[in-house]
Amino acid sequence: MSESTRKSLADQYAVIIRNSQDIKAASGTYETFRFKRRALFCGAYMDIVEGAGAPDFVMKQVARYWTSAKKNWNGKMRKAPNSKKRLSSLPKNWQRKIWEA
Protein backbone atom coordinates (compact mmCIF):
# COMPACT_ATOMS: atom_id res chain seq x y z
CA MET A 1 0.00 0.00 0.00
CA SER A 2 1.48 3.36 -1.00
CA GLU A 3 2.03 6.19 1.47
CA SER A 4 -0.70 8.38 -0.07
CA THR A 5 -3.27 5.54 0.09
CA ARG A 6 -2.36 4.88 3.71
CA LYS A 7 -2.75 8.59 4.57
CA SER A 8 -6.11 8.73 2.78
CA LEU A 9 -7.42 5.72 4.73
CA ALA A 10 -6.18 7.21 8.01
CA ASP A 11 -8.05 10.46 7.23
CA GLN A 12 -11.24 8.54 6.46
CA TYR A 13 -11.00 6.66 9.75
CA ALA A 14 -10.55 9.95 11.62
CA VAL A 15 -13.76 11.31 10.05
CA ILE A 16 -15.66 8.12 10.93
CA ILE A 17 -14.56 8.29 14.55
CA ARG A 18 -15.57 11.97 14.77
CA ASN A 19 -18.99 11.27 13.23
CA SER A 20 -19.62 8.28 15.45
CA GLN A 21 -19.09 10.42 18.54
CA ASP A 22 -22.05 12.61 17.47
CA ILE A 23 -24.49 9.69 17.43
CA LYS A 24 -26.89 9.51 20.38
CA ALA A 25 -29.16 6.64 21.32
CA ALA A 26 -32.60 7.35 19.86
CA SER A 27 -34.54 5.23 22.33
CA GLY A 28 -32.09 5.75 25.17
CA THR A 29 -31.23 2.06 25.51
CA TYR A 30 -27.69 0.84 25.37
CA GLU A 31 -28.65 -1.90 22.90
CA THR A 32 -29.94 0.58 20.30
CA PHE A 33 -26.95 2.83 20.82
CA ARG A 34 -24.51 -0.03 20.31
CA PHE A 35 -26.34 -1.27 17.25
CA LYS A 36 -26.41 2.12 15.53
CA ARG A 37 -22.72 2.56 16.17
CA ARG A 38 -21.97 -0.88 14.71
CA ALA A 39 -24.09 -0.20 11.62
CA LEU A 40 -22.38 3.17 11.09
CA PHE A 41 -18.91 1.69 11.38
CA CYS A 42 -19.79 -1.17 9.08
CA GLY A 43 -21.09 1.19 6.38
CA ALA A 44 -18.02 3.37 6.65
CA TYR A 45 -15.73 0.34 6.65
CA MET A 46 -17.39 -0.84 3.45
CA ASP A 47 -16.62 2.50 1.75
CA ILE A 48 -12.99 2.22 2.80
CA VAL A 49 -12.66 -1.39 1.66
CA GLU A 50 -14.19 -0.53 -1.74
CA GLY A 51 -11.77 2.38 -2.10
CA ALA A 52 -8.81 0.18 -1.25
CA GLY A 53 -9.87 -2.48 -3.77
CA ALA A 54 -10.32 -5.42 -1.41
CA PRO A 55 -10.74 -8.98 -2.70
CA ASP A 56 -14.28 -10.04 -3.61
CA PHE A 57 -14.67 -12.51 -0.76
CA VAL A 58 -14.02 -9.73 1.79
CA MET A 59 -16.56 -7.46 0.07
CA LYS A 60 -19.18 -10.24 0.14
CA GLN A 61 -18.75 -10.71 3.89
CA VAL A 62 -18.99 -6.99 4.58
CA ALA A 63 -22.00 -6.60 2.27
CA ARG A 64 -23.80 -9.49 3.96
CA TYR A 65 -23.18 -7.99 7.39
CA TRP A 66 -24.25 -4.49 6.31
CA THR A 67 -27.49 -5.80 4.71
CA SER A 68 -28.48 -7.64 7.88
CA ALA A 69 -27.52 -4.60 9.97
CA LYS A 70 -29.82 -2.35 7.91
CA LYS A 71 -32.64 -4.89 8.05
CA ASN A 72 -32.42 -5.13 11.85
CA TRP A 73 -31.97 -1.38 12.25
CA ASN A 74 -35.29 -0.57 10.51
CA GLY A 75 -37.46 -1.00 13.58
CA LYS A 76 -37.18 -4.78 13.69
CA MET A 77 -34.63 -4.92 16.48
CA ARG A 78 -35.78 -6.72 19.61
CA LYS A 79 -35.21 -4.89 22.85
CA ALA A 80 -33.13 -6.94 25.26
CA PRO A 81 -35.20 -7.89 28.32
CA ASN A 82 -32.52 -6.67 30.71
CA SER A 83 -31.54 -3.52 28.80
CA LYS A 84 -33.07 -1.15 31.39
CA LYS A 85 -31.22 -2.84 34.21
CA ARG A 86 -27.98 -2.75 32.26
CA LEU A 87 -28.44 0.92 31.38
CA SER A 88 -29.00 1.93 35.01
CA SER A 89 -25.89 0.06 36.10
CA LEU A 90 -23.72 2.04 33.66
CA PRO A 91 -21.79 5.03 35.07
CA LYS A 92 -22.92 8.63 34.43
CA ASN A 93 -20.35 9.13 31.66
CA TRP A 94 -21.27 5.82 29.98
CA GLN A 95 -21.23 7.21 26.43
CA ARG A 96 -17.64 8.33 26.68
CA LYS A 97 -16.62 5.00 28.21
CA ILE A 98 -18.23 3.09 25.33
CA TRP A 99 -16.25 5.11 22.74
CA GLU A 100 -13.00 4.56 24.58
CA ALA A 101 -13.60 0.79 24.85
C-alpha positions as CSV (number, residue, x, y, z in Angstrom):
1,M,0.0,0.0,0.0
2,S,1.5,3.4,-1.0
3,E,2.0,6.2,1.5
4,S,-0.7,8.4,-0.1
5,T,-3.3,5.5,0.1
6,R,-2.4,4.9,3.7
7,K,-2.7,8.6,4.6
8,S,-6.1,8.7,2.8
9,L,-7.4,5.7,4.7
10,A,-6.2,7.2,8.0
11,D,-8.0,10.5,7.2
12,Q,-11.2,8.5,6.5
13,Y,-11.0,6.7,9.7
14,A,-10.5,10.0,11.6
15,V,-13.8,11.3,10.1
16,I,-15.7,8.1,10.9
17,I,-14.6,8.3,14.5
18,R,-15.6,12.0,14.8
19,N,-19.0,11.3,13.2
20,S,-19.6,8.3,15.5
21,Q,-19.1,10.4,18.5
22,D,-22.0,12.6,17.5
23,I,-24.5,9.7,17.4
24,K,-26.9,9.5,20.4
25,A,-29.2,6.6,21.3
26,A,-32.6,7.3,19.9
27,S,-34.5,5.2,22.3
28,G,-32.1,5.7,25.2
29,T,-31.2,2.1,25.5
30,Y,-27.7,0.8,25.4
31,E,-28.7,-1.9,22.9
32,T,-29.9,0.6,20.3
33,F,-26.9,2.8,20.8
34,R,-24.5,0.0,20.3
35,F,-26.3,-1.3,17.2
36,K,-26.4,2.1,15.5
37,R,-22.7,2.6,16.2
38,R,-22.0,-0.9,14.7
39,A,-24.1,-0.2,11.6
40,L,-22.4,3.2,11.1
41,F,-18.9,1.7,11.4
42,C,-19.8,-1.2,9.1
43,G,-21.1,1.2,6.4
44,A,-18.0,3.4,6.6
45,Y,-15.7,0.3,6.6
46,M,-17.4,-0.8,3.4
47,D,-16.6,2.5,1.8
48,I,-13.0,2.2,2.8
49,V,-12.7,-1.4,1.7
50,E,-14.2,-0.5,-1.7
51,G,-11.8,2.4,-2.1
52,A,-8.8,0.2,-1.3
53,G,-9.9,-2.5,-3.8
54,A,-10.3,-5.4,-1.4
55,P,-10.7,-9.0,-2.7
56,D,-14.3,-10.0,-3.6
57,F,-14.7,-12.5,-0.8
58,V,-14.0,-9.7,1.8
59,M,-16.6,-7.5,0.1
60,K,-19.2,-10.2,0.1
61,Q,-18.7,-10.7,3.9
62,V,-19.0,-7.0,4.6
63,A,-22.0,-6.6,2.3
64,R,-23.8,-9.5,4.0
65,Y,-23.2,-8.0,7.4
66,W,-24.2,-4.5,6.3
67,T,-27.5,-5.8,4.7
68,S,-28.5,-7.6,7.9
69,A,-27.5,-4.6,10.0
70,K,-29.8,-2.3,7.9
71,K,-32.6,-4.9,8.1
72,N,-32.4,-5.1,11.8
73,W,-32.0,-1.4,12.2
74,N,-35.3,-0.6,10.5
75,G,-37.5,-1.0,13.6
76,K,-37.2,-4.8,13.7
77,M,-34.6,-4.9,16.5
78,R,-35.8,-6.7,19.6
79,K,-35.2,-4.9,22.9
80,A,-33.1,-6.9,25.3
81,P,-35.2,-7.9,28.3
82,N,-32.5,-6.7,30.7
83,S,-31.5,-3.5,28.8
84,K,-33.1,-1.1,31.4
85,K,-31.2,-2.8,34.2
86,R,-28.0,-2.7,32.3
87,L,-28.4,0.9,31.4
88,S,-29.0,1.9,35.0
89,S,-25.9,0.1,36.1
90,L,-23.7,2.0,33.7
91,P,-21.8,5.0,35.1
92,K,-22.9,8.6,34.4
93,N,-20.4,9.1,31.7
94,W,-21.3,5.8,30.0
95,Q,-21.2,7.2,26.4
96,R,-17.6,8.3,26.7
97,K,-16.6,5.0,28.2
98,I,-18.2,3.1,25.3
99,W,-16.3,5.1,22.7
100,E,-13.0,4.6,24.6
101,A,-13.6,0.8,24.8
